[in-house]
Amino acid sequence: MRASAFLYPWDVVGDPAAPAAVAELGLQQVTLASAYHSTRALTPRHPTRRIVTARHSAVYYPPATERWRGRALRPHGQSWIPSVDPFGDAADALTAAGLEVHAWVVLAHNSLLGQAVPRCTVENAYGERYPWALCIAQEEVVEYCASLAAEASVRPGARGVELESCGWYGLAHLHAHDKIGGVGLGPVGQLLMSLCFCPACERGYGLGEKLRAAVREALEPLWRGAPEPAGGSEADGPAALLGPGPASAVLAHRLGAARELQRTVVGAVRAAAGPDFRILLHADPDPWRYGANVGVDVGWVLDHADGLVVPAALAARASAAPRRPGTVIAANSTVVAGMGGGAPVPDVPGADELRFYHVGLASDADLAALRAALRP
């Protein structure tokens, strides 16, 4: 079974031993960050560094100046890796080691742009903006995501791309010094706090101010500790709290906006790269979901993309949906024990391929377990 692992350019740039060490694990592919959000990351085996602080969302290649001229939403370069083209340098080294390189591109999650252009972000029912979450119902955001995907995916040395957050983002965010857990909202409460009420979304719902008021009314008892509706899932919770009609209107708008974004983004990458370039989306088969693994209609999105990368526990559910022949379901597992990961599993029910997060962050013991699973 084809196996790939995630990697940052800084795991490779400046470490001549890294490509051979990754190839020796038994992988066929590396999914290498090309456009990525801010993070602080460990580099446990690098010869000259241990911590990389990526201070803001950035691209790891030189962006095309003409493409972005005059745009408020545009990618920004990085300054924390001593390279003009970190993705290109890392891709060349990994390819020379016999690994196929695919780009890893984050789209609708960008705190730097959200702070700079707040009109383009998700606005909750209380009128508060989420600067880390671009609203995908806005045409300006769709155009930005499509342009970024076409540029960041089709880099020299890349044979395909995996698109993260190609859909709705919301409340959940690994924010610095986070203090929002005082009231333990469940999945439905978090979903209601993730619904967007920017002008584009309010037009999309077609319910005027009534929906905003209904969401706030539904949240009020949850702030005081009341339990969520029985079942507490994204599938039934909105209908229980808002009523089936409003819940259906919300889902129709969100699914329609996500489909438009995904169709446009995939089309832009296809036009730039050609038909043989593999395009996969990080996804969840529940269309209500939001975040890095966006909720999708599996059959619909696989009429456009070549596959989905889903959490390993959801691979069987995703693979059960009708889909176009030749598309793949890739099961993603965290193998870093220090981040709550478990032992690598080389055979996941419903999966056509495997993804492992994240060999650059993993300890030597984690890598030994991965090697044993892939080279029994």
C-alpha positions in Angstrom: 0.0 0.0 0.0 1.3 3.4 -1.0 2.5 5.3 2.1 3.5 9.0 2.6 4.6 11.0 5.5 4.3 14.8 6.2 7.4 16.9 6.4 8.4 20.5 6.6 11.1 22.0 4.4 13.1 23.0 7.5 13.4 19.3 8.4 15.5 18.8 5.2 17.1 22.1 4.4 20.5 22.1 6.1 20.5 18.4 7.0 22.2 16.3 4.3 21.3 13.1 6.1 17.5 13.7 6.3 16.4 12.5 2.8 18.1 9.1 3.1 16.8 8.7 6.6 13.2 9.4 5.4 13.5 7.1 2.4 14.9 4.3 4.6 11.6 4.2 6.5 9.9 2.4 3.6 7.8 5.4 2.3 7.1 6.0 -1.3 6.1 9.6 -1.0 6.6 12.7 1.1 3.9 15.4 1.5 6.0 18.5 1.9 4.7 21.9 3.2 4.6 24.5 0.4 2.1 27.0 2.0 1.6 26.6 5.7 0.2 28.3 8.8 2.2 29.7 11.7 3.6 27.1 14.0 6.4 26.3 16.5 8.0 23.0 15.6 10.6 20.6 17.0 13.5 19.4 14.8 14.9 16.6 16.9 17.6 15.3 14.5 18.7 18.5 12.6 22.4 19.2 13.0 22.0 22.9 13.7 18.6 23.6 15.2 16.0 22.2 17.5 13.1 24.6 17.4 11.7 26.5 14.4 9.2 29.3 15.0 7.2 30.1 11.9 5.9 33.4 13.1 3.1 33.7 10.5 1.5 31.9 7.6 3.9 31.7 4.8 4.8 30.2 1.5 8.1 28.3 1.2 9.0 29.3 -2.3 9.3 32.7 -4.1 5.7 33.9 -4.9 5.1 35.3 -8.3 4.9 39.1 -7.9 2.7 39.8 -10.9 0.1 37.2 -9.9 -0.5 39.0 -6.6 0.0 42.7 -7.5 -2.8 44.9 -6.1 -4.5 42.1 -4.1 -5.3 42.5 -0.4 -5.2 38.7 0.1 -1.8 37.5 -1.0 0.8 35.1 0.3 3.8 36.2 2.4 7.3 34.8 2.3 9.3 33.4 5.2 12.5 34.5 6.9 13.2 31.7 9.4 14.9 29.2 7.0 18.1 30.4 5.3 16.9 29.6 1.8 15.3 31.6 -1.0 13.3 28.5 -2.0 13.0 26.0 0.9 10.4 23.9 -0.8 12.5 23.6 -4.0 15.7 22.8 -2.1 14.0 20.1 0.0 12.1 18.7 -2.9 15.3 18.3 -4.9 17.0 16.5 -2.1 14.1 14.2 -1.4 13.6 13.3 -5.1 17.3 12.4 -5.3 16.7 10.0 -2.4 14.0 8.2 -4.5 11.0 9.7 -2.9 8.0 11.2 -4.8 7.2 14.7 -3.5 3.7 16.2 -3.3 3.0 19.7 -2.0 1.1 20.4 1.2 -1.0 23.5 0.9 -3.1 25.2 3.6 -5.8 27.5 2.2 -8.6 29.0 4.3 -6.6 29.1 7.6 -4.4 32.2 7.7 -4.1 34.4 10.8 -1.8 36.9 9.1 -4.3 37.7 6.4 -7.3 37.5 8.7 -5.7 40.2 10.9 -4.8 42.3 7.9 -8.2 41.9 6.0 -10.8 41.3 8.7 -13.7 41.7 6.3 -12.7 38.4 4.7 -13.0 36.4 7.9 -15.7 34.3 9.6 -18.0 36.5 11.8 -19.8 34.6 14.6 -23.4 35.2 15.8 -22.1 37.8 18.3 -20.4 39.9 15.6 -16.9 38.8 16.5 -14.3 38.0 13.9 -12.0 34.9 13.8 -8.8 36.2 12.2 -7.5 32.7 11.7 -10.5 31.7 9.6 -11.1 33.1 6.1 -14.8 33.0 5.0 -15.0 30.8 2.0 -18.4 32.2 1.0 -16.7 35.4 -0.1 -15.7 35.7 -3.7 -12.4 37.4 -2.8 -11.4 34.5 -0.6 -12.3 31.9 -3.3 -10.1 33.8 -5.8 -7.2 33.9 -3.3 -7.5 30.2 -2.5 -7.6 29.2 -6.1 -4.6 31.4 -7.0 -2.6 30.2 -4.0 -3.4 26.6 -4.8 -2.3 26.9 -8.4 0.9 28.5 -7.4 1.9 26.6 -4.3 0.9 23.2 -5.7 2.6 23.3 -9.0 6.2 23.7 -7.8 9.2 22.2 -9.6 9.7 18.7 -8.3 6.0 18.2 -7.1 4.0 15.4 -8.6 0.8 16.2 -6.8 -0.8 18.2 -3.9 -2.7 17.7 -0.8 -5.0 20.6 0.1 -5.7 21.3 3.7 -8.6 23.6 5.0 -10.1 23.7 1.5 -13.5 24.5 3.1 -14.9 26.0 6.3 -12.8 26.9 9.3 -14.3 27.9 12.6 -13.9 28.3 16.4 -11.5 25.5 17.0 -7.9 26.8 16.8 -4.7 25.9 18.6 -4.3 29.5 19.7 -1.4 30.7 21.9 -2.3 30.7 25.6 -5.9 29.6 24.8 -8.5 30.4 27.4 -11.8 29.4 25.8 -12.3 26.1 27.6 -14.0 27.5 30.7 -17.4 26.3 29.4 -17.0 23.0 27.8 -18.9 23.3 24.5 -19.6 20.1 22.8 -19.5 19.5 19.0 -22.9 21.3 18.4 -22.0 24.3 20.5 -18.7 24.6 18.8 -20.4 24.3 15.4 -22.9 27.1 16.3 -20.0 29.3 17.3 -18.4 28.5 14.0 -21.3 29.6 11.8 -20.4 32.7 9.8 -22.7 35.8 9.7 -20.7 38.0 7.4 -22.9 39.7 4.7 -22.2 37.0 2.2 -23.3 34.3 4.5 -26.4 36.1 5.7 -27.4 36.4 2.1 -26.6 32.7 1.6 -28.8 31.5 4.5 -31.7 33.7 3.3 -33.1 33.9 6.8 -32.2 37.5 7.7 -31.6 38.4 11.3 -33.7 35.5 12.5 -30.9 32.9 12.2 -28.4 35.0 14.1 -30.9 35.5 17.0 -31.8 31.8 17.0 -28.1 30.8 17.2 -27.6 33.1 20.2 -30.7 31.9 21.9 -29.6 28.2 21.4 -26.2 29.0 22.8 -27.4 30.8 25.9 -28.3 27.7 28.0 -25.0 26.1 26.9 -23.1 29.0 28.4 -24.8 28.2 31.7 -23.8 24.5 31.6 -26.9 22.9 30.1 -26.3 19.7 28.2 -26.3 19.6 24.4 -29.1 17.7 22.7 -29.1 13.9 22.9 -26.6 12.5 20.5 -24.6 15.7 20.4 -23.4 15.2 16.9 -23.1 17.7 14.0 -25.6 15.6 12.1 -28.6 16.0 14.5 -27.6 18.8 16.8 -28.3 21.9 14.7 -31.8 20.6 13.8 -32.5 20.0 17.5 -31.4 23.5 18.6 -32.4 25.6 15.6 -35.2 23.6 14.0 -35.0 21.4 10.9 -35.8 24.3 8.4 -33.1 26.7 9.6 -30.6 23.9 10.0 -31.3 22.7 6.4 -30.8 26.3 5.1 -27.5 26.6 7.0 -26.2 23.3 5.7 -27.3 24.1 2.1 -25.4 27.4 2.2 -22.2 25.9 3.8 -22.1 22.9 1.5 -22.8 25.1 -1.6 -20.0 27.5 -0.7 -17.6 24.6 0.0 -18.4 23.0 -3.3 -17.8 26.3 -5.2 -14.5 26.7 -3.4 -13.4 23.1 -4.0 -14.5 23.1 -7.7 -12.7 26.4 -8.3 -9.5 25.4 -6.5 -9.2 22.0 -8.1 -9.9 23.5 -11.5 -7.2 26.1 -11.0 -4.7 23.4 -10.1 -5.7 21.2 -13.0 -5.3 24.1 -15.4 -1.8 24.9 -14.1 -0.5 21.3 -13.8 -2.3 19.1 -16.3 -4.4 16.0 -15.9 -1.7 13.7 -14.4 -1.1 15.9 -11.4 -2.7 14.2 -8.3 -5.0 16.4 -6.2 -6.2 15.2 -2.8 -8.2 17.1 -0.2 -7.9 16.7 3.6 -11.4 16.0 4.5 -14.1 14.5 6.8 -17.1 12.7 5.4 -19.5 14.6 7.7 -20.5 17.7 5.6 -21.1 19.7 8.9 -17.4 19.5 9.8 -14.9 22.4 9.7 -11.2 22.9 10.3 -8.1 21.3 8.7 -10.2 18.3 7.7 -13.2 20.0 6.0 -16.6 18.5 5.8 -17.3 17.2 2.3 -19.9 15.4 0.2 -17.6 12.5 -0.6 -19.1 11.5 -4.0 -19.4 15.1 -5.2 -15.9 16.2 -4.3 -14.4 13.0 -5.8 -16.0 13.9 -9.1 -13.4 16.7 -9.2 -10.4 15.7 -7.0 -8.4 12.4 -7.1 -8.8 11.5 -3.5 -9.3 12.4 0.1 -7.0 12.3 3.1 -9.1 11.5 6.1 -8.5 10.5 9.8 -7.8 6.8 9.9 -10.9 6.2 12.0 -13.1 7.6 9.2 -11.5 5.8 6.3 -14.1 3.0 6.1 -17.0 5.5 6.3 -15.4 7.6 3.5 -14.7 4.6 1.3 -18.3 3.4 1.6 -19.6 6.5 -0.3 -20.2 6.1 -4.1 -17.1 7.6 -5.9 -15.5 7.9 -9.3 -13.3 4.9 -10.3 -9.6 5.6 -9.7 -10.1 7.9 -6.7 -8.4 7.0 -3.4 -9.0 7.3 0.3 -5.8 7.9 2.2 -6.0 7.1 6.0 -4.0 9.6 8.1 -2.6 8.5 11.4 -0.6 10.5 14.0 2.5 8.4 14.8 4.2 10.9 17.2 3.7 9.5 20.7 4.4 12.8 22.3 1.4 14.3 20.4 -0.9 11.5 21.4 -0.2 9.2 18.4 -0.2 5.5 18.5 1.7 2.6 16.8 1.7 2.8 13.0 -0.9 0.5 11.4 0.0 -0.7 7.9 -3.5 -1.9 7.0 -6.4 0.4 7.7 -10.0 -0.8 6.8 -11.3 1.2 3.8 -8.0 2.9 3.0 -6.3 2.7 -0.4 -3.2 4.6 0.8 -1.6 5.7 4.1 -0.5 9.0 5.5 1.6 9.4 8.6 1.9 12.6 10.7 4.7 13.7 11.0 8.2 12.3 10.5 9.9 15.6 11.1 8.4 15.9 14.5 8.8 12.2 15.5 11.3 10.8 18.0 13.8 8.1 17.0 11.5 5.6 18.7 8.5 6.8 16.7 10.5 6.4 13.5 11.7 2.9 14.5 8.0 1.9 15.0 7.1 3.3 11.6 10.0 1.5 9.9 9.0 -1.8 11.5 5.4 -1.3 10.3 6.4 -0.5 6.7 9.3 -2.9 6.5 8.1 -6.0 8.5 
